[in-house]
């Protein structure tokens, strides 16, 4: 399953909820303000670092760039462009959006 999170971890608990219920091996795509979670030094860094052993984690590169965070992505988090976003959706039978 692909989980898509779009809210900042500082604003909402969507990422925390996603990490709690997602099954091992799932993919998590961070978009919009959720990309802050994929950067070094943020409030969710430890949670996301722990999650990297259970999930494939992606961040949308254009959203990182739009927020000036393109050079602060944590090791282990893959970045994708819009084409990669489409590929992830096509690769997974189910998608869950976390609002």
Secondary structure, DSSP 4 states (H G I P E B T S, - for coil): -EEEE-S-TTT-SHHHHHHHHSPTT-EEEE-GGGGGGGBTTSTTHHHHHHHTTTSEEEEEHHHHHHTT-TT-BPTTPEEE-HHHHHHHHHH-S-EEEE-
